[in-house]
Amino acid sequence: MGKRQADMKLTAETSDLLFYRAQAEAGDIIIGQELWMELDRLAEDIKTERYLYNTDAARLRMDFMENCIRLTKSPFYSKPMVLMQWEKAFTEALYSFKMPDGTDRFQRALLLIARKNGKSEFCGGLSNAEFITGPEGADLVASSNDDAQASIVYDAIDTMRLLYDPKSQDTHRNQRLIQNQVTNSKVFKLSDRTQNKEGRNIDFAILDESHEMKDNTIAKSIEQSQSIKENPKFIEITTEGFVEDGYLDKGLRYARSVINGEKEDDPAAERFLPWLYTQDSEREVWEGNRENRLWMKSNPSLGIVKRYDYLEQQVALARESKSDRIFVLSKDFNIKQNAAEAWLNLEDYNYDCEWNPEEFRGCLALGAVDLAETTDLCAAKILIMRKDDPNKYVLSHYFIPENKLTEAPDTAAGAKYKDWAEAGYLTICEGNDIDLAVVADWFYSLYTDYGIKLWRCGYDQKFSKDWLKRMEYYGWSKTSGDDSELILIQQNALTLHNAIKLAEADFKHQLIRYGNNPVDKWCFGNAGLQADKKGMTLIIKQETEKRIDGAVCLAILHETYRRNRTDYTSIIGGK
């Protein structure tokens, strides 16, 4: 079809892109403001004299996908790929706009879409369509931050290939690549682990989950490799992520400036297609449901691929748990989360929880320490439970070096070290560092003062040498087996994630009786929560000068409890 299709009065009946926009106008689908603005921009561009609009290339690829491609994931395995309207609209926009010289307008695209909306299957299908119907001798790339993530799209491409060419008569895979034996086009992977990223000659690239990238190393390698191509395609598909000011953050700032019309004089902006599925506010997450369909703004496949009941469960979890909330808002709704989201709200821990250690004479306790030597605050805690009582009775004590009172008193951050020391919540150690033997002395004093015996104690390896020596002097042993009384607990997200969630749940039910310790309160209010790419969370500082040692120590204490829950419950006479 060589004639300009706009001259043929392209309508919603003849254009998948315009039909998608018409569906949104009619309320048949729900989209966010950012995609609305982009669809309006594209609809206007169809009418301009600047571009030709020809859907032949898009329809060729969509026809191949719907007639040749079969899906690779349960519960849709081996079923024909039936493109959703958003997939048709995106494909048409990507391939149909032509520059005056006949080349494709869009060379790059950014598809921001929430997880579990079928983006890997869609990109696998589109890659296969390009592999079979695209130009001969083309190089196609499945790329990501690491090899495992790049393999998701690459393996989807290969599985689809085997479903339409089961005997590998026309296509073939070896250890390095997948090859079209008729056209000599190739598909291969590219990631941070790939050697010699430069020097490639890439026609078509899918960059998956770019939210994990701190810089543009991979993207720049792909971009430079396409410099001699007439119609290169570089498609980024991703959800929101947790890397602060990383590659995706910069890409989204640029995409939004393009959508807002701020890059009119930028020749690269003209060749860039931003396609963002985003909520217009966080409030829509909490108010969304099946009836008002607000969640569709970031989940265009909701009710078709992604299940409503799944998303309802995720939102319910996010209401109850801050760590789940961070992950769900980012991954299921594309709402960027701060580097350090506050772990607890004031109402979570601001309740009356006084108790008297005298009531627990002769009891066994679990313990934890967050050790420090110089300017940091050092925290020590015990946890006691009793039969038929769900409460966790926590007693804390803190330690600082004497010079901290003059050199780094943290008063601007709310610290009241002198007052807390006078009230008995904190010990000031002489000199410039904390004598960690004194921390061990505190645990022993609980036995001499109240008859409370430490049974198990969790600690992090950092600064632990002197503390361990003193603890062993008092008779607490460190062994390699399950019977070790001193338990090494690493301060990382993988180790502490579940303990942090447990502590948060305990706070919400007011089960942590921490004696209204003011240093605890200060640390709880300072604590932030940061999630990694797997949704595992770790307590971190929201601001540099604010101490969080009491919150970290509580997480270590809860992990100590988790590891010894069965035996400890049995000892105190519980079930």
C-alpha positions in Angstrom: 0.0 0.0 0.0 2.1 2.9 -1.2 -0.6 5.5 -0.9 -0.6 7.7 2.2 -3.3 6.1 4.4 -4.2 9.4 6.1 -5.5 10.6 2.7 -7.9 7.6 2.9 -9.4 9.1 6.1 -8.0 6.6 8.5 -10.6 5.9 11.2 -11.2 3.7 14.3 -12.6 1.1 11.9 -9.4 0.9 9.8 -6.7 1.7 12.5 -5.9 -0.3 15.6 -4.3 2.8 17.1 -7.3 5.0 16.6 -9.6 2.2 17.7 -7.7 1.9 20.9 -8.1 5.6 21.5 -11.8 5.4 20.7 -12.2 2.6 23.2 -10.7 4.8 25.9 -13.0 7.7 24.9 -16.0 5.4 25.2 -14.9 4.1 28.6 -14.5 0.5 27.3 -10.9 0.6 28.6 -9.4 2.8 31.3 -6.0 4.5 30.7 -3.9 7.0 32.6 -3.3 10.6 31.7 0.2 10.0 30.4 -1.0 7.5 27.8 -4.0 9.7 27.0 -1.6 12.5 26.1 0.5 10.3 24.0 -2.5 8.8 22.1 -3.7 12.4 21.4 -0.3 13.4 20.2 -0.1 10.4 17.8 -3.6 11.0 16.5 -2.6 14.5 15.6 0.6 13.3 14.0 -1.4 11.0 11.7 -3.0 14.1 10.2 0.1 16.1 9.7 2.0 16.4 6.4 5.2 15.6 8.2 4.6 11.8 8.2 3.3 9.1 5.9 1.2 6.6 7.7 1.3 3.0 6.3 0.2 0.1 8.4 1.5 -2.7 6.1 4.6 -3.6 8.1 2.6 -3.5 11.4 -0.2 -5.7 10.0 2.3 -8.2 8.5 3.8 -8.7 12.0 0.5 -8.8 13.8 -0.8 -11.4 11.3 2.2 -13.6 11.8 1.8 -13.3 15.6 -1.9 -14.2 15.6 -1.6 -17.0 12.9 1.8 -18.6 13.7 2.7 -17.8 17.3 1.6 -20.0 20.2 2.0 -18.9 23.8 4.6 -20.5 26.1 3.3 -20.1 29.6 0.7 -21.9 31.7 -2.3 -21.6 31.7 -2.1 -20.5 28.0 0.6 -22.8 26.8 0.4 -23.7 23.1 -2.7 -21.6 22.6 -2.7 -19.2 19.6 -1.6 -15.7 20.4 -4.6 -13.4 20.3 -3.3 -9.9 20.5 -5.0 -7.6 23.0 -6.0 -4.2 21.7 -3.2 -2.4 23.5 -0.7 -4.7 21.8 -2.1 -4.0 18.4 -2.1 -0.2 19.0 1.5 -0.2 20.2 2.6 -2.3 17.3 0.8 -0.2 14.7 2.2 3.0 16.2 5.7 1.6 16.3 5.8 0.5 12.6 3.3 2.7 10.7 4.7 6.3 11.0 7.1 6.9 8.1 9.5 9.8 7.6 9.4 11.6 4.2 12.2 9.3 3.0 10.1 6.3 3.7 12.1 5.0 6.7 10.3 4.3 10.0 9.8 7.3 12.3 10.1 5.4 15.6 13.5 3.9 16.2 13.2 3.6 20.0 10.2 2.9 22.3 9.8 2.7 26.1 6.9 0.4 27.3 6.3 0.9 31.0 3.8 -1.7 32.1 3.1 -3.5 35.4 4.2 -7.0 36.0 2.2 -10.0 34.9 0.6 -8.3 32.0 2.2 -10.6 29.4 5.0 -8.2 28.2 7.5 -11.0 27.9 5.2 -13.1 25.7 4.2 -10.1 23.6 7.9 -9.2 23.0 8.7 -12.8 22.3 6.0 -12.9 19.7 7.0 -9.6 18.2 10.6 -10.7 18.1 9.6 -13.9 16.2 7.6 -11.9 13.8 10.6 -9.7 13.1 12.8 -12.8 12.9 10.7 -14.4 10.2 9.1 -11.5 8.3 11.7 -8.8 8.9 14.7 -7.9 6.7 17.2 -10.7 5.7 20.5 -11.0 7.5 19.2 -9.1 10.6 20.6 -9.3 14.1 18.0 -9.4 16.9 18.9 -9.1 20.5 17.2 -10.1 23.8 18.9 -8.0 26.4 18.7 -7.1 30.1 20.7 -6.2 33.1 21.8 -9.8 33.7 21.9 -13.0 31.8 19.1 -14.7 33.7 16.7 -11.8 32.9 17.8 -11.6 29.3 17.0 -15.4 29.1 13.3 -14.8 29.9 12.6 -13.1 26.5 15.2 -15.2 24.7 13.7 -18.5 25.9 10.2 -17.3 25.1 11.4 -16.5 21.5 13.0 -20.0 21.2 10.0 -21.8 22.7 7.6 -20.0 20.3 10.0 -20.9 17.4 9.8 -24.6 18.3 6.0 -24.5 18.3 5.9 -23.2 14.7 9.0 -25.0 13.5 9.1 -28.1 15.8 11.6 -30.0 13.6 13.9 -27.0 13.2 13.7 -27.2 9.5 13.8 -23.5 8.8 15.3 -22.3 12.1 18.0 -23.6 14.4 19.4 -22.9 17.9 22.9 -23.5 19.1 24.7 -22.5 22.2 25.2 -18.9 21.0 22.2 -17.9 19.0 19.0 -18.8 17.1 19.3 -18.7 13.3 16.8 -18.3 10.5 18.4 -20.7 8.0 16.4 -19.1 5.1 17.2 -15.5 5.7 20.3 -15.8 7.9 18.8 -13.6 10.5 20.0 -14.3 14.1 18.8 -13.9 17.6 21.2 -13.7 20.6 21.4 -12.4 24.2 23.2 -9.4 25.5 23.7 -8.5 29.2 26.3 -7.1 31.6 28.0 -10.5 31.5 28.4 -10.4 27.7 31.9 -9.7 26.6 32.6 -7.4 23.7 29.3 -5.6 23.8 30.6 -3.1 21.2 31.1 -3.9 17.6 27.7 -5.4 17.1 25.4 -4.8 14.2 21.9 -4.9 15.7 18.7 -4.3 13.8 16.1 -5.1 16.5 16.5 -5.2 20.3 14.3 -5.9 23.3 15.7 -4.5 26.5 13.9 -6.1 29.4 13.5 -4.8 33.0 15.7 -1.7 32.5 14.7 -0.5 36.0 17.5 -2.6 37.4 20.2 -0.7 35.5 22.3 2.0 37.2 23.7 3.3 34.0 23.3 3.2 30.2 26.2 0.8 29.4 24.0 -1.9 27.7 21.6 0.6 26.1 24.4 2.7 24.7 26.0 -0.4 23.2 22.8 -1.3 21.5 22.2 2.2 20.3 25.6 2.6 18.8 25.4 -0.8 17.1 22.3 0.5 15.2 23.9 3.6 13.7 24.1 2.3 10.2 20.6 0.8 10.1 17.7 2.5 8.2 15.0 1.1 10.3 16.4 0.0 13.7 14.1 -0.9 16.5 15.1 -0.6 20.2 12.2 -1.4 22.5 12.6 -1.2 26.3 10.0 -3.0 28.4 10.0 -2.6 32.1 8.1 -2.0 35.4 9.1 0.6 37.9 12.0 -0.2 40.1 14.0 0.8 43.2 17.3 2.0 41.8 17.4 5.7 42.7 18.3 8.0 39.8 19.3 5.0 37.7 18.9 4.5 34.0 15.1 4.1 34.0 14.6 7.3 36.1 16.5 9.3 33.5 14.6 7.5 30.7 11.2 8.3 32.2 12.1 11.9 32.8 12.9 12.1 29.1 9.8 10.2 28.1 7.6 12.5 30.1 9.2 15.6 28.6 8.4 14.2 25.1 4.8 13.5 26.1 4.5 17.0 27.5 5.8 18.6 24.3 9.0 19.9 25.8 11.3 18.4 23.2 9.9 19.8 20.0 13.4 20.8 18.7 15.0 17.5 19.7 15.5 15.2 16.6 15.9 12.2 18.9 12.5 12.9 20.5 10.8 12.7 17.2 12.1 9.1 16.8 11.1 8.0 20.3 7.8 6.4 21.3 6.9 6.6 25.0 4.1 4.3 26.0 3.5 4.5 29.7 0.9 2.6 31.7 0.7 4.5 34.9 -1.9 5.5 37.6 -2.8 9.1 38.0 -2.5 8.9 41.7 -1.7 6.5 44.5 -5.2 7.0 45.8 -6.5 5.0 42.8 -4.7 2.0 44.1 -6.6 2.0 47.3 -10.0 3.0 45.7 -9.6 0.7 42.7 -11.8 -2.5 42.2 -13.4 -4.6 39.5 -16.2 -2.2 39.1 -14.4 1.1 38.5 -11.4 -0.6 36.8 -9.0 2.1 37.9 -6.2 -0.6 38.2 -6.3 -1.0 34.4 -4.4 2.3 34.0 -1.2 0.4 34.9 -2.5 -3.1 34.0 -3.9 -3.1 30.5 -4.2 -6.9 30.5 -6.2 -7.0 33.7 -9.0 -9.6 33.5 -7.4 -11.2 30.4 -3.9 -12.2 31.5 -3.5 -10.7 34.9 -6.2 -11.8 37.3 -8.3 -9.5 39.4 -8.3 -11.8 42.4 -4.5 -11.8 42.3 -4.3 -8.0 42.3 -6.9 -7.8 45.0 -4.8 -10.0 47.2 -1.7 -7.9 46.5 -3.5 -4.7 47.4 -4.8 -6.3 50.6 -1.2 -7.3 51.5 0.0 -3.7 50.7 -2.6 -2.3 53.1 -1.2 -4.4 56.0 2.6 -4.4 55.3 4.9 -1.5 54.5 7.4 -3.8 52.8 4.6 -5.3 50.6 3.3 -1.9 49.9 6.6 -0.7 48.5 6.8 -3.7 46.2 3.2 -3.7 45.1 3.0 0.0 44.3 6.2 -0.2 42.3 5.6 -3.5 40.5 1.9 -3.7 40.2 1.1 0.0 39.7 4.3 1.6 38.4 4.4 4.1 41.2 8.0 5.0 42.0 8.9 4.5 45.6 11.4 6.7 47.5 14.8 5.4 48.2 13.8 5.1 51.9 10.1 4.8 52.6 9.3 5.3 56.3 9.1 1.9 57.9 6.5 2.7 60.6 3.9 5.3 61.0 3.7 7.1 64.4 0.5 5.3 65.4 2.2 1.9 64.8 4.5 2.2 67.8 3.1 5.1 69.8 1.0 3.2 72.4 1.3 2.5 76.1 3.4 -0.6 76.6 5.0 -0.3 80.0 6.1 -3.4 81.8 8.3 -4.3 84.8 11.2 -6.8 84.5 10.5 -7.8 88.1 7.5 -9.7 86.7 9.8 -12.0 84.7 12.2 -13.2 87.4 13.7 -16.5 86.4 12.5 -16.3 82.8 14.5 -17.2 79.7 15.1 -14.5 77.1 16.1 -14.2 73.5 18.6 -11.4 72.7 20.1 -9.3 69.9 22.7 -6.7 69.5 23.5 -4.1 66.8 27.1 -3.4 67.6 29.2 -0.2 67.0 32.6 1.0 68.1 32.9 4.7 67.5 30.3 7.4 66.6 27.3 5.1 66.1 24.8 4.2 68.7 25.0 0.6 69.9 21.8 -1.3 70.8 21.2 -4.4 72.9 17.8 -6.0 73.4 16.1 -9.0 75.0 12.7 -10.5 74.2 10.6 -12.4 76.8 7.4 -14.3 76.2 5.2 -16.3 78.6 2.7 -19.0 78.3 -0.7 -18.1 76.8 0.4 -14.5 76.2 0.9 -13.3 72.6 2.9 -10.2 73.7 6.6 -9.9 73.1 8.2 -8.1 76.1 11.2 -6.2 74.9 13.8 -4.5 77.0 16.5 -2.3 75.4 19.7 -0.6 76.4 21.9 1.7 74.4 25.6 2.7 74.4 27.6 5.6 73.0 31.2 6.8 73.4 31.8 9.9 75.6 33.1 12.0 72.7 29.9 11.7 70.8 28.3 14.2 73.3 30.6 16.9 72.0 31.6 15.9 68.5 28.4 14.4 67.1 25.5 14.8 69.5 22.8 14.4 66.9 20.7 17.0 68.6 19.3 18.4 65.3 18.0 14.9 64.6 16.2 14.8 67.9 18.7 12.9 70.1 18.8 13.6 73.8 21.7 11.4 74.9 22.4 13.1 78.2 18.7 12.9 79.3 18.5 9.3 78.2 21.6 8.4 80.1 20.3 10.1 83.3 17.0 8.2 82.9 18.9 4.9 82.6 18.2 4.0 79.0 21.8 4.6 77.8 25.3 4.1 79.0 28.1 6.6 78.1 31.4 4.8 77.6 34.6 6.7 78.4 36.8 7.8 75.5 36.3 7.7 71.8 34.8 4.3 71.3 32.4 1.8 72.8 33.8 -0.9 75.0 31.8 -3.8 73.6 32.6 -5.8 76.7 30.3 -3.5 78.5 27.5 -4.5 76.2 28.0 -8.1 77.2 28.0 -7.0 80.9 24.5 -5.6 80.4 23.2 -9.1 79.4 24.8 -10.6 82.5 23.4 -7.8 84.7 19.9 -8.9 83.7 20.6 -12.2 85.4 22.2 -10.7 88.5 19.4 -8.0 88.8 16.3 -9.9 87.8 17.3 -13.6 87.3 16.5 -13.2 83.6 18.8 -15.6 81.7 19.8 -15.1 78.1 19.1 -18.3 76.1 19.9 -17.3 72.5 21.3 -14.1 71.1 21.6 -12.9 67.6 24.5 -10.6 66.4 26.0 -9.3 63.2 29.6 -10.1 62.5 30.7 -6.4 62.3 32.6 -5.3 65.4 31.7 -8.6 67.2 35.2 -9.9 68.3 35.4 -8.2 71.7 31.7 -8.7 72.4 32.0 -12.4 71.6 35.0 -12.8 73.9 33.2 -11.3 76.8 30.0 -13.2 76.2 32.0 -16.5 76.1 33.6 -15.4 79.4 30.2 -15.3 80.9 29.4 -18.8 79.6 27.5 -18.1 76.4 29.0 -20.3 73.7 29.4 -19.8 70.0 29.4 -23.1 68.1 28.7 -24.0 64.5 25.6 -26.2 65.2 22.0 -25.5 66.0 22.7 -25.4 69.7 24.9 -22.3 69.5 23.8 -19.7 72.0 25.3 -16.8 70.0 23.8 -16.8 66.5 25.4 -15.0 63.5 22.7 -13.0 61.7 23.8 -11.0 58.6 22.4 -7.6 58.2 21.0 -7.9 54.6 17.6 -8.0 53.0 17.6 -11.7 52.3 18.2 -12.5 55.9 16.0 -9.9 57.6 13.1 -9.4 55.2 10.7 -11.8 57.0 11.8 -10.6 60.4 11.0 -7.0 59.5 7.6 -8.0 58.2 6.9 -10.0 61.4 8.0 -7.0 63.6 5.8 -4.7 61.6 2.8 -7.0 62.0 3.5 -7.2 65.8 3.5 -3.4 66.0 0.2 -3.1 64.2 -1.3 -5.5 66.7 0.5 -3.7 69.6 2.2 -7.0 70.6 5.7 -5.4 71.1 5.8 -4.2 74.7 9.0 -2.1 74.5 8.4 -0.2 77.7 8.0 3.1 76.0 11.7 3.4 75.7 12.3 6.9 74.3 15.5 5.8 72.4 13.5 3.0 70.8 10.8 5.5 69.8 13.4 7.8 68.2 15.0 4.9 66.3 11.7 3.6 65.1 10.7 7.0 63.8 14.0 7.4 61.9 13.9 4.0 60.2 13.3 3.8 56.5 12.6 0.7 54.4 14.2 0.0 51.1 13.3 -2.9 48.7 15.7 -4.6 46.3 14.7 -5.9 42.9 13.2 -9.1 44.4 11.0 -7.1 46.9 13.2 -8.0 49.8 13.4 -5.2 52.3 16.0 -3.8 54.7 15.8 -1.1 57.3 18.0 1.9 56.3 18.4 5.5 57.4 16.0 8.1 56.0 18.5 10.8 56.8 22.2 10.4 57.4 22.3 12.0 60.9 19.3 10.0 62.2 20.2 6.8 64.1 18.3 3.6 63.4 20.2 1.1 65.5 17.3 0.3 67.8 15.1 -0.6 64.8 17.8 -2.7 63.2 18.4 -4.5 66.5 14.7 -5.2 66.7 14.8 -6.8 63.3 17.8 -9.0 64.4 15.8 -9.9 67.6 12.8 -11.0 65.5 15.0 -13.0 63.3 16.5 -14.7 66.4 13.0 -15.4 67.5 12.0 -16.8 64.1 14.9 -19.2 64.1 14.2 -20.4 67.6 10.4 -20.0 67.9 9.5 -23.7 68.2 12.0 -24.5 70.9 11.5 -21.3 72.8 7.7 -21.7 72.8 8.1 -25.3 74.0 10.4 -24.1 76.9 8.0 -21.5 78.1 5.2 -24.1 78.1 3.4 -23.0 75.0 2.2 -25.2 72.1 
